[in-house]
Amino acid sequence: MTTLIRFLNDKSAATAVEYGLLAALISIGMLVGLGSFSDALLAVFQTITNAIIGAGPV
């Protein structure tokens, strides 16, 4: 019985859950941000590729 009472009074698990939720929210935010950033970066690389192909042999 005392083990159950100690478990119910332990607040460290709540802190771990909060940190887990915070990490999940940060990860979701990064994935959304990197998704839009990757499209812009892909366009830059495509422009560079087209410029190199268009230059032809020197």
DSSP file (Angstrom, degrees, kcal/mol; ACC not computed):
  #  RESIDUE AA STRUCTURE BP1 BP2  ACC     N-H-->O    O-->H-N    N-H-->O    O-->H-N    TCO  KAPPA ALPHA  PHI   PSI    X-CA   Y-CA   Z-CA
    1    1 A M     >        0   0    0      0, 0.0     4,-2.0     0, 0.0     5,-0.2   0.000 360.0 360.0 360.0 -39.9    0.0    0.0    0.0
    2    2 A T  H  >  +     0   0    0      1,-0.2     4,-2.5     2,-0.2     5,-0.2   0.841 360.0  57.3 -66.3 -30.5    2.8    2.4    0.8
    3    3 A T  H  > S+     0   0    0      2,-0.2     4,-2.3     1,-0.2    -1,-0.2   0.913 106.6  48.8 -65.0 -41.3    4.3    1.7   -2.6
    4    4 A L  H  > S+     0   0    0      2,-0.2     4,-2.3     1,-0.2    -2,-0.2   0.904 111.6  48.9 -64.0 -42.2    1.1    2.8   -4.3
    5    5 A I  H  X S+     0   0    0     -4,-2.0     4,-1.8     2,-0.2    -2,-0.2   0.912 111.5  49.4 -65.1 -42.3    0.9    6.0   -2.2
    6    6 A R  H  X S+     0   0    0     -4,-2.5     4,-0.9     1,-0.2    -2,-0.2   0.904 111.1  50.7 -62.8 -40.1    4.6    6.8   -3.0
    7    7 A F  H >< S+     0   0    0     -4,-2.3     3,-0.5     1,-0.2    -2,-0.2   0.903 110.6  48.3 -63.8 -41.5    3.8    6.2   -6.7
    8    8 A L  H 3< S+     0   0    0     -4,-2.3    -1,-0.2     1,-0.2    -2,-0.2   0.809 112.7  48.4 -69.7 -29.9    0.8    8.5   -6.7
    9    9 A N  H 3< S+     0   0    0     -4,-1.8     2,-0.5    -5,-0.2    -1,-0.2   0.582  86.2 105.9 -85.5 -10.4    2.8   11.3   -4.9
   10   10 A D    <<  +     0   0    0     -4,-0.9     4,-0.2    -3,-0.5     3,-0.2  -0.591  43.2 179.8 -75.6 121.5    5.7   11.0   -7.3
   11   11 A K     >  +     0   0    0     -2,-0.5     4,-1.3     1,-0.1     3,-0.2   0.438  60.8  88.6-101.1  -2.4    5.7   14.1   -9.6
   12   12 A S  H  > S+     0   0    0      1,-0.2     4,-1.9     2,-0.2    -1,-0.1   0.828  83.5  57.5 -68.6 -30.1    8.8   13.2  -11.7
   13   13 A A  H  > S+     0   0    0      1,-0.2     4,-2.1     2,-0.2    -1,-0.2   0.874 102.7  54.4 -67.1 -36.0    6.8   11.2  -14.2
   14   14 A A  H  > S+     0   0    0     -3,-0.2     4,-2.2     1,-0.2    -1,-0.2   0.889 107.2  51.2 -64.0 -38.2    4.6   14.2  -14.9
   15   15 A T  H  X S+     0   0    0     -4,-1.3     4,-2.4     2,-0.2    -1,-0.2   0.907 108.5  51.1 -65.0 -41.5    7.8   16.2  -15.7
   16   16 A A  H  X S+     0   0    0     -4,-1.9     4,-2.1     1,-0.2    -2,-0.2   0.895 110.1  49.5 -63.3 -40.0    9.0   13.5  -18.1
   17   17 A V  H  X S+     0   0    0     -4,-2.1     4,-2.4     2,-0.2    -1,-0.2   0.904 109.9  51.3 -65.9 -40.9    5.6   13.5  -19.9
   18   18 A E  H  X S+     0   0    0     -4,-2.2     4,-2.3     1,-0.2    -2,-0.2   0.918 110.2  48.5 -63.2 -43.0    5.7   17.3  -20.2
   19   19 A Y  H  X S+     0   0    0     -4,-2.4     4,-2.4     1,-0.2    -1,-0.2   0.880 110.5  52.4 -64.2 -36.9    9.2   17.1  -21.7
   20   20 A G  H  X S+     0   0    0     -4,-2.1     4,-2.1     2,-0.2    -2,-0.2   0.914 110.2  47.1 -64.3 -43.1    8.1   14.5  -24.1
   21   21 A L  H  X S+     0   0    0     -4,-2.4     4,-2.3     2,-0.2    -2,-0.2   0.891 111.7  51.3 -65.4 -39.4    5.1   16.6  -25.3
   22   22 A L  H  X S+     0   0    0     -4,-2.3     4,-2.2     2,-0.2    -2,-0.2   0.914 110.2  48.8 -63.5 -43.2    7.4   19.6  -25.7
   23   23 A A  H  X S+     0   0    0     -4,-2.4     4,-2.3     1,-0.2    -1,-0.2   0.885 110.6  51.6 -63.8 -38.7    9.9   17.6  -27.7
   24   24 A A  H  X S+     0   0    0     -4,-2.1     4,-2.3     2,-0.2    -2,-0.2   0.910 110.0  48.4 -65.6 -42.0    7.0   16.3  -29.9
   25   25 A L  H  X S+     0   0    0     -4,-2.3     4,-2.2     2,-0.2    -2,-0.2   0.897 111.8  49.2 -65.8 -39.8    5.7   19.8  -30.5
   26   26 A I  H  X S+     0   0    0     -4,-2.2     4,-2.3     2,-0.2    -1,-0.2   0.910 111.0  50.8 -64.9 -40.9    9.2   21.1  -31.5
   27   27 A S  H  X S+     0   0    0     -4,-2.3     4,-2.3     2,-0.2    -2,-0.2   0.905 110.0  48.9 -63.1 -42.3    9.6   18.1  -33.8
   28   28 A I  H  X S+     0   0    0     -4,-2.3     4,-2.2     1,-0.2    -1,-0.2   0.914 111.2  50.6 -64.4 -42.3    6.3   18.8  -35.6
   29   29 A G  H  X S+     0   0    0     -4,-2.2     4,-2.3     1,-0.2    -2,-0.2   0.898 110.8  48.9 -62.0 -40.7    7.2   22.4  -35.9
   30   30 A M  H  X S+     0   0    0     -4,-2.3     4,-3.0     2,-0.2     5,-0.2   0.898 109.8  51.6 -66.9 -40.2   10.6   21.6  -37.4
   31   31 A L  H  X S+     0   0    0     -4,-2.3     4,-1.6     2,-0.2    -2,-0.2   0.910 111.9  46.3 -63.9 -41.6    9.1   19.1  -39.9
   32   32 A V  H  X S+     0   0    0     -4,-2.2     4,-1.4     2,-0.2    -2,-0.2   0.928 115.7  46.1 -65.8 -44.6    6.5   21.7  -41.1
   33   33 A G  H  X S+     0   0    0     -4,-2.3     4,-1.9     1,-0.2    -2,-0.2   0.907 112.8  48.8 -65.4 -42.6    9.2   24.4  -41.4
   34   34 A L  H  X S+     0   0    0     -4,-3.0     4,-2.4     1,-0.2    -1,-0.2   0.792 104.1  62.2 -69.7 -26.5   11.7   22.1  -43.2
   35   35 A G  H  X S+     0   0    0     -4,-1.6     4,-1.0    -5,-0.2    -1,-0.2   0.928 109.8  38.5 -63.6 -44.8    9.0   21.0  -45.6
   36   36 A S  H  X S+     0   0    0     -4,-1.4     4,-1.3     1,-0.2    -2,-0.2   0.850 116.2  52.9 -75.2 -32.8    8.5   24.5  -47.0
   37   37 A F  H  X S+     0   0    0     -4,-1.9     4,-2.3     1,-0.2    -2,-0.2   0.868 103.4  57.2 -68.3 -36.2   12.2   25.2  -46.8
   38   38 A S  H  X S+     0   0    0     -4,-2.4     4,-2.4     1,-0.2    -1,-0.2   0.849 102.8  54.5 -66.4 -33.0   13.1   22.1  -48.8
   39   39 A D  H  X S+     0   0    0     -4,-1.0     4,-1.8     2,-0.2    -1,-0.2   0.921 110.6  45.5 -64.4 -43.1   10.8   23.2  -51.7
   40   40 A A  H  X S+     0   0    0     -4,-1.3     4,-1.8     2,-0.2    -2,-0.2   0.900 113.7  49.4 -66.6 -40.5   12.7   26.5  -51.9
   41   41 A L  H  X S+     0   0    0     -4,-2.3     4,-2.3     1,-0.2    -2,-0.2   0.885 108.4  53.2 -66.8 -38.7   16.1   24.8  -51.7
   42   42 A L  H  X S+     0   0    0     -4,-2.4     4,-2.2     1,-0.2    -1,-0.2   0.885 107.1  52.5 -62.6 -38.7   15.1   22.4  -54.4
   43   43 A A  H  X S+     0   0    0     -4,-1.8     4,-2.1     2,-0.2    -1,-0.2   0.886 108.4  50.6 -65.0 -38.9   14.2   25.3  -56.7
   44   44 A V  H  X S+     0   0    0     -4,-1.8     4,-2.2     2,-0.2    -2,-0.2   0.934 111.5  47.3 -64.4 -46.0   17.6   26.9  -56.1
   45   45 A F  H  X S+     0   0    0     -4,-2.3     4,-2.5     1,-0.2    -2,-0.2   0.871 110.5  52.5 -63.9 -36.4   19.4   23.6  -56.9
   46   46 A Q  H  X S+     0   0    0     -4,-2.2     4,-2.5     2,-0.2    -1,-0.2   0.898 108.5  50.6 -66.1 -39.9   17.3   23.2  -60.0
   47   47 A T  H  X S+     0   0    0     -4,-2.1     4,-2.1     2,-0.2    -2,-0.2   0.913 111.7  47.7 -62.6 -43.6   18.2   26.7  -61.2
   48   48 A I  H  X S+     0   0    0     -4,-2.2     4,-2.2     2,-0.2    -2,-0.2   0.916 111.8  50.4 -63.8 -43.4   21.9   26.0  -60.7
   49   49 A T  H  X S+     0   0    0     -4,-2.5     4,-2.6     1,-0.2     5,-0.2   0.923 110.6  48.9 -61.4 -44.9   21.6   22.7  -62.5
   50   50 A N  H  X S+     0   0    0     -4,-2.5     4,-2.5     1,-0.2    -1,-0.2   0.878 110.3  51.5 -63.6 -37.5   19.8   24.4  -65.5
   51   51 A A  H  X S+     0   0    0     -4,-2.1     4,-1.0     2,-0.2    -1,-0.2   0.898 111.6  46.7 -65.9 -39.8   22.5   27.1  -65.6
   52   52 A I  H  X S+     0   0    0     -4,-2.2     4,-0.7     2,-0.2     3,-0.3   0.921 114.8  46.0 -68.7 -43.1   25.3   24.4  -65.7
   53   53 A I  H >< S+     0   0    0     -4,-2.6     3,-0.6     1,-0.2    -2,-0.2   0.896 112.4  51.7 -65.7 -39.7   23.5   22.4  -68.4
   54   54 A G  H 3< S+     0   0    0     -4,-2.5    -1,-0.2     1,-0.2    -2,-0.2   0.703  97.0  68.3 -71.0 -20.1   22.8   25.5  -70.4
   55   55 A A  H 3< S-     0   0    0     -4,-1.0    -1,-0.2    -3,-0.3    -2,-0.2   0.831  86.2-167.7 -70.8 -31.3   26.4   26.7  -70.3
   56   56 A G    <<  -     0   0    0     -4,-0.7    -1,-0.1    -3,-0.6     2,-0.1  -0.040  39.1 -26.3  69.9-176.8   27.5   23.8  -72.5
   57   57 A P              0   0    0      0, 0.0    -4,-0.0     0, 0.0     0, 0.0  -0.384 360.0 360.0 -72.4 147.0   31.1   22.8  -73.1
   58   58 A V              0   0    0     -2,-0.1    -2,-0.0     0, 0.0    -3,-0.0   0.405 360.0 360.0-103.8 360.0   33.8   25.4  -72.8
